Amino acid sequence: MAFLLDTQELKPGLIIFRRADVKHSNWYCRVRLPRTDRYKTVSLKTSDVSAARDRAFDHDADLRFRIKHGVPVFNRPFSQIAKGYADLQKERVEVGEITHHRWEVVESIIRAQLNRYVGSVQINLIGQDRWQSYPLWRRKNGKGRAQGRVSDATVRYEMSIFRSIMAYAANKKYIADSQVFRGKLPLAKVRREEFTPEEYRKLHTFARGWVRKAGRPSSVWSRTVAYNFVLIMCNTGMRPPEARNLRWRDVAPRTDGQGRTFVILHVRGKDKSRDLVAAGNVADYLERIRAIGNATEPDDFVFTTTKGKQALTLYGSLIEKLLTESGLLLSSAGSRRSTYCFRHTYATFRLTEGVDVYFLAKQMGTSVQMIEDHYGHINPVKNAERILQGLPGWEPIAAAPQVAAETGRVNTDAAAPKAAKSKGKTERYLKEPVGRNIASSFDA
């Protein structure tokens, strides 16, 4: 290096030197970490060469002791390590592993919250107490949406970034592995905010009129695509990143042995791909989008802008407008809904219909444990017949009617007297596949 003066090698991997870019004549040492290409440079704080040699050997011995006993070698403030973590996430954006929006959120959390909390603290001094105290500090020093209380979901997400930075620091040997925060996050998991059958019916009905009220042709186009996007998401359980990456070549209509139509979607998320199946009406919704789309070649994205470019936001502002105007932006618990609520709606409706948890987990690209953790509240509804058996009005019968959760109607095979009154609608249900799509009974 150009700024090194009077360099002396004391042994392989250990040198002392003076610096040309400073005014004083003190010595420095540079120690190479065993079996790596990393170095640690230390100011020896003396201009005497003999004292410098002795201190250099002391630092070399100290470094080897630290490595042997798992003690961190480098001292860095949290803010510096967090910047390295954020830079790594930006590199992941450039190779397509995460979205640019995801990086912006991470960078914002580091800058606005975590650096305020522990930015100037040496990374090796951050312990479990700092981790556990974060929720209280965050709520004392910040506001949530509309200047309200910071939500559990926000705090949990910020703490997940906090933990990821500590894991990054351990991987870089700035801290010991034992300093990475372990165990569950201290706040309860946020319940997934799905639509109830009544809310879904309201949304579906409102959305059709919402499309018709659009004035300009471009607004009609945008609302039509957004509306069919909602139907597709609620009837497939796709994650938003999977929908964003979906191309026309990934859509494959099929017919089963009984002549019933369904569609196979080959979806890709961050780093995994899978096939999922959907009822035939999903193919209809996709065809509506193709019919008015400006990008319909096999390699084109399914969900695009008016110019045929990939819809990176997945019509987020339009869907927020739709949910707001329909009065469904907030759940009954007061939580703000997002595009992910369509996936949760799909899972809830399928479980209510009695779909096996194992098959649903495969369909949604998740684990049985995850389904049980987040949708365990569905079980009492799904098993109502067993739970209420023996109570007045719930005596065992030979063929219990199947309740269609999304409509409140009864399958005609078990309720013949009612079938005669609504034969046309009944036949429609009987022709649906076992995994019929959610919206079929509402769609015009």
C-alpha positions in Angstrom: 0.0 0.0 0.0 1.3 3.5 -0.9 0.8 5.0 2.5 3.0 2.3 4.3 6.4 3.5 5.4 9.3 1.6 7.0 7.6 -1.7 6.8 9.1 -4.6 8.8 7.9 -8.2 8.8 8.2 -9.6 12.3 7.0 -13.1 11.1 4.7 -14.4 8.4 1.4 -12.6 8.7 2.6 -9.9 11.1 4.2 -6.6 10.0 4.8 -3.2 11.6 4.8 0.1 9.7 4.4 3.8 9.8 1.8 5.7 7.8 2.6 8.4 5.3 -0.9 9.9 5.5 -0.7 11.1 9.1 1.5 13.8 10.8 2.7 11.7 13.7 5.4 9.0 13.6 3.7 6.3 15.6 3.9 2.6 14.6 1.1 0.4 13.4 0.8 -3.4 13.1 -1.1 -5.5 10.7 -2.0 -9.1 11.7 -3.3 -11.7 9.3 -6.1 -13.9 10.6 -5.2 -17.6 10.4 -6.5 -19.5 7.3 -8.2 -16.4 5.8 -7.3 -13.4 3.6 -8.5 -10.9 6.3 -6.3 -8.6 8.3 -6.6 -6.6 11.5 -4.7 -3.3 11.7 -4.0 -1.8 15.1 -2.3 1.5 16.2 0.6 0.7 18.5 0.6 4.2 20.0 4.4 4.5 20.2 7.1 5.9 18.0 9.7 3.6 19.6 10.5 0.7 17.3 11.4 -1.8 20.1 8.2 -1.1 22.0 6.3 -1.3 18.7 7.7 -4.8 18.1 6.7 -6.0 21.5 3.2 -4.6 21.3 2.8 -6.1 17.8 3.6 -9.6 19.2 1.1 -9.0 22.0 -1.7 -8.1 19.6 -0.8 -11.2 17.5 -1.1 -13.4 20.6 -4.4 -11.7 21.6 -5.9 -12.3 18.2 -5.0 -16.0 18.2 -6.5 -16.3 21.7 -9.7 -14.7 20.6 -10.0 -16.9 17.6 -9.4 -20.1 19.6 -12.0 -19.2 22.3 -14.6 -17.7 20.0 -14.1 -14.1 21.1 -14.9 -11.5 18.5 -11.8 -10.2 16.7 -13.1 -6.8 15.4 -14.8 -4.0 17.1 -17.3 -2.1 15.0 -20.3 0.1 15.8 -23.7 -1.4 15.0 -24.3 1.3 12.3 -21.3 0.2 10.3 -22.3 -3.4 10.4 -25.9 -2.5 9.5 -24.6 -0.5 6.5 -22.7 -3.6 5.3 -25.9 -5.7 5.7 -27.9 -3.1 3.7 -25.3 -3.0 0.9 -25.6 -6.8 0.7 -29.3 -6.5 0.3 -28.8 -4.0 -2.5 -26.6 -6.6 -4.3 -29.4 -9.1 -3.9 -31.7 -6.6 -5.7 -29.3 -6.4 -8.6 -29.3 -10.1 -9.2 -33.1 -10.4 -8.7 -33.2 -12.2 -5.4 -35.3 -9.5 -3.7 -37.3 -6.5 -4.9 -36.0 -3.0 -4.8 -38.9 -2.1 -2.5 -37.7 -4.7 0.0 -34.3 -3.1 0.1 -35.8 0.3 0.5 -37.8 -0.9 3.5 -34.7 -2.6 5.1 -32.6 0.5 4.6 -35.3 2.8 6.0 -35.7 0.6 9.1 -32.0 0.7 9.7 -31.7 4.4 9.2 -34.8 5.6 11.0 -35.1 3.1 13.9 -32.2 0.7 14.5 -29.4 3.2 14.2 -31.3 5.5 16.6 -31.5 2.6 19.0 -28.0 1.1 19.0 -26.2 2.7 16.0 -23.3 4.0 18.1 -23.0 0.9 20.3 -20.1 -1.5 19.6 -21.6 -4.6 17.9 -20.0 -6.9 20.4 -21.7 -5.1 23.3 -25.2 -5.7 22.1 -26.8 -8.4 24.1 -30.2 -10.0 24.8 -31.2 -7.1 27.0 -31.1 -4.7 24.1 -33.1 -7.2 22.0 -35.9 -7.6 24.6 -36.1 -3.9 25.3 -36.6 -2.9 21.7 -40.5 -3.0 21.7 -40.8 -0.7 24.7 -38.2 1.7 23.2 -39.9 1.7 19.8 -43.3 2.6 21.2 -41.9 5.3 23.4 -39.9 6.9 20.5 -42.2 6.5 17.5 -45.7 6.5 16.1 -47.6 4.1 13.9 -50.0 4.8 11.1 -52.0 8.0 11.5 -49.9 8.9 14.5 -51.3 6.0 16.4 -49.6 3.2 18.4 -46.9 1.3 16.6 -48.4 -2.1 15.7 -47.1 -5.5 16.8 -46.6 -6.4 13.2 -44.3 -3.3 12.6 -42.2 -4.0 15.7 -41.9 -7.7 14.9 -40.7 -6.9 11.4 -38.1 -4.4 12.6 -36.9 -6.9 15.1 -36.5 -9.5 12.4 -34.2 -7.1 10.6 -32.3 -6.4 13.8 -31.7 -10.2 14.2 -30.7 -10.6 10.6 -28.0 -7.9 11.1 -26.7 -9.7 14.1 -26.5 -12.9 12.2 -24.7 -11.1 9.4 -22.2 -9.8 12.0 -21.6 -13.3 13.4 -21.0 -14.6 9.8 -18.4 -11.9 9.4 -16.8 -12.8 12.7 -17.6 -9.4 14.3 -19.4 -11.2 17.1 -19.7 -14.8 18.4 -22.5 -17.0 17.2 -23.8 -17.0 20.7 -24.6 -13.3 20.5 -27.2 -13.8 17.7 -30.7 -13.4 19.2 -32.3 -16.8 19.4 -35.9 -18.0 20.0 -39.2 -16.6 19.1 -39.8 -12.9 18.7 -41.2 -11.4 22.0 -44.5 -10.3 20.5 -47.4 -12.5 19.6 -47.8 -13.3 15.9 -50.2 -11.1 14.0 -53.3 -12.9 12.9 -53.6 -13.2 9.1 -56.4 -10.9 8.0 -58.6 -12.8 5.6 -62.0 -11.8 4.2 -65.1 -13.5 5.7 -67.5 -15.0 3.1 -69.8 -12.0 3.6 -66.9 -9.6 3.1 -65.7 -11.4 0.0 -69.2 -11.3 -1.5 -69.4 -7.6 -0.7 -66.0 -7.0 -2.4 -66.9 -9.1 -5.4 -70.2 -7.3 -5.9 -68.8 -3.8 -5.3 -65.8 -4.4 -7.7 -68.0 -5.1 -10.7 -69.8 -1.7 -10.2 -66.5 -0.1 -9.5 -65.2 -1.2 -12.9 -68.3 0.1 -14.7 -68.0 3.5 -13.0 -64.5 4.2 -14.4 -64.5 7.1 -16.8 -61.6 7.1 -19.1 -60.7 4.0 -21.2 -57.3 3.7 -19.4 -59.2 3.6 -16.0 -61.5 1.0 -17.3 -58.5 -1.1 -18.4 -56.7 -0.7 -15.1 -59.7 -1.5 -12.9 -60.6 -4.5 -15.0 -57.1 -6.0 -14.7 -57.0 -5.2 -11.0 -60.4 -6.8 -10.4 -59.5 -10.0 -12.2 -56.1 -10.0 -10.4 -58.1 -10.1 -7.1 -60.2 -13.0 -8.3 -57.1 -14.9 -9.4 -55.3 -14.3 -6.2 -58.3 -15.4 -4.1 -58.7 -18.5 -6.1 -55.1 -19.7 -6.3 -53.4 -18.7 -3.0 -50.4 -17.3 -4.9 -48.0 -15.1 -3.1 -47.6 -11.6 -4.5 -44.0 -12.2 -5.7 -45.2 -15.4 -7.5 -47.9 -13.4 -9.2 -45.4 -10.7 -10.2 -43.2 -13.3 -11.9 -46.0 -15.2 -13.6 -45.7 -15.4 -17.4 -48.1 -16.6 -20.0 -46.0 -19.7 -20.7 -46.6 -20.7 -17.0 -50.3 -21.0 -17.6 -51.5 -24.5 -18.7 -55.3 -25.3 -19.0 -56.1 -29.0 -18.5 -59.0 -31.4 -18.3 -59.4 -34.3 -15.9 -60.7 -37.8 -16.7 -64.3 -36.6 -16.1 -64.1 -33.7 -18.5 -63.7 -31.0 -15.8 -61.4 -28.1 -16.6 -58.7 -26.8 -14.4 -55.5 -24.8 -14.8 -51.9 -25.5 -13.8 -49.8 -22.5 -12.9 -46.0 -22.8 -12.7 -45.1 -20.1 -10.1 -41.7 -18.8 -8.9 -41.0 -16.8 -5.8 -37.7 -15.7 -4.4 -35.7 -18.8 -5.0 -38.2 -21.7 -5.4 -40.7 -22.8 -8.0 -43.7 -25.1 -7.8 -46.9 -26.0 -9.7 -50.3 -25.2 -8.3 -53.8 -26.0 -9.6 -56.9 -23.8 -9.8 -60.5 -24.3 -10.9 -61.5 -23.7 -14.4 -62.9 -20.2 -13.8 -59.3 -19.0 -13.0 -58.6 -19.7 -16.7 -61.5 -17.4 -17.6 -60.1 -14.6 -15.4 -56.7 -15.0 -17.0 -58.3 -14.9 -20.5 -60.1 -11.6 -19.6 -56.7 -10.1 -18.9 -55.1 -11.6 -22.0 -58.0 -10.2 -24.2 -57.2 -6.6 -23.2 -53.5 -6.9 -22.6 -50.7 -5.4 -24.6 -48.2 -8.2 -23.8 -49.5 -11.7 -24.5 -46.5 -13.6 -25.9 -45.4 -16.7 -24.0 -42.5 -14.8 -22.4 -44.5 -11.8 -21.4 -45.7 -11.2 -17.8 -49.3 -11.9 -17.1 -49.8 -8.9 -14.8 -48.5 -5.8 -16.6 -49.0 -2.1 -16.9 -50.9 -0.4 -19.8 -47.5 -0.3 -21.6 -47.0 -4.1 -21.3 -44.3 -3.8 -18.7 -44.2 -6.0 -15.6 -46.5 -4.6 -12.9 -44.0 -4.4 -10.1 -46.5 -2.9 -7.6 -49.3 -5.4 -8.6 -51.8 -2.6 -8.8 -51.3 -1.8 -5.1 -52.7 1.7 -5.2 -55.7 0.6 -7.2 -56.5 -2.3 -4.8 -56.1 0.0 -1.8 -58.6 2.4 -3.5 -61.0 -0.5 -4.1 -60.8 -1.8 -0.5 -61.2 1.8 0.8 -64.2 2.6 -1.3 -65.8 -0.8 -0.5 -65.2 -0.2 3.2 -63.0 -3.3 3.5 -59.6 -1.8 3.9 -59.6 -2.5 7.6 -60.5 -5.8 9.1 -62.9 -6.2 12.0 -59.9 -6.2 14.3 -58.8 -2.8 12.9 -55.8 -4.2 10.9 -55.0 -2.7 7.5 -55.4 -5.2 4.7 -52.8 -5.7 1.9 -52.5 -7.8 -1.2 -51.4 -10.8 1.0 -55.0 -10.9 2.5 -56.1 -12.6 -0.7 -53.8 -15.5 -0.1 -55.0 -15.8 3.5 -58.6 -15.7 2.2 -57.9 -18.6 -0.1 -56.4 -20.7 2.7 -59.3 -19.9 5.1 -62.0 -20.8 2.6 -60.2 -24.1 1.6 -59.8 -25.1 5.2 -63.4 -24.3 5.9 -64.4 -26.5 3.0 -62.5 -29.4 4.6 -59.4 -29.6 2.3 -56.7 -31.7 3.9 -54.0 -29.6 5.6 -51.2 -31.6 3.9 -52.6 -31.0 0.4 -53.3 -27.4 1.1 -49.7 -26.9 2.3 -48.4 -28.4 -0.9 -50.7 -26.2 -3.0 -49.6 -23.0 -1.2 -45.9 -23.8 -1.1 -45.6 -23.8 2.7 -45.5 -26.3 5.6 -48.2 -28.0 7.5 -46.9 -26.4 10.6 -47.2 -23.0 9.1 -50.8 -23.7 8.1 -51.6 -24.9 11.6 -49.9 -21.9 13.2 -51.6 -19.3 11.2 -55.0 -20.9 10.5 -55.7 -23.0 13.5 -58.7 -20.7 14.3 -60.4 -22.3 11.3 -60.7 -25.8 12.9 -63.8 -25.1 15.0 -65.7 -24.0 11.9 -64.4 -26.9 9.8 -65.3 -29.4 12.5 -68.6 -27.8 13.6 -70.6 -31.0 12.9 -68.3 -33.0 15.2 -68.1 -30.3 17.9 -71.9 -29.7 18.1 -72.9 -33.3 17.7 -75.6 -34.3 20.2 -76.8 -30.7 20.8 -80.4 -29.7 19.9 -80.6 -29.5 16.1 -77.3 -31.4 15.7 -78.5 -35.0 16.1 -76.5 -37.5 13.9 -78.1 -38.0 10.4 -77.3 -40.4 7.7 -76.1 -37.9 5.1 -75.3 -34.5 6.6 -75.6 -31.6 4.1 -72.3 -30.0 2.9 -72.3 -26.3 3.8 -70.8 -24.1 1.1 -69.0 -21.7 3.4 -68.7 -18.9 0.9 -72.5 -18.8 0.1 -74.3 -20.4 3.0 -76.1 -22.7 0.5 -76.5 -26.4 1.0 -75.5 -29.2 -1.3 -78.5 -30.7 -3.0 -77.5 -34.3 -2.7 -78.3 -34.1 1.0 -81.1 -31.6 0.8 -83.4 -32.8 -2.0 -86.5 -30.8 -1.0 -84.6 -27.5 -1.4 -83.1 -28.6 -4.6 -86.4 -28.5 -6.5 -86.7 -24.8 -5.7 -83.3 -23.9 -7.2 -82.5 -26.5 -9.8 -80.5 -24.3 -12.1 -78.1 -23.1 -9.4 -77.8 -26.6 -7.9 -76.7 -28.1 -11.2 -74.0 -25.5 -11.4 -72.6 -26.6 -8.1 -72.8 -30.3 -9.0 -70.8 -29.6 -12.1 -68.0 -27.8 -10.2 -64.8 -29.7 -9.4 -64.3 -30.8 -5.8 -62.0 -27.9 -5.3 -64.4 -25.4 -6.9 -63.2 -21.8 -7.0 -64.3 -19.3 -4.4 -65.8 -16.7 -6.7 -67.8 -19.0 -9.0 -71.1 -18.5 -7.1 -70.7 -14.7 -7.1 -69.4 -14.1 -10.5 -71.7 -12.9 -13.2 
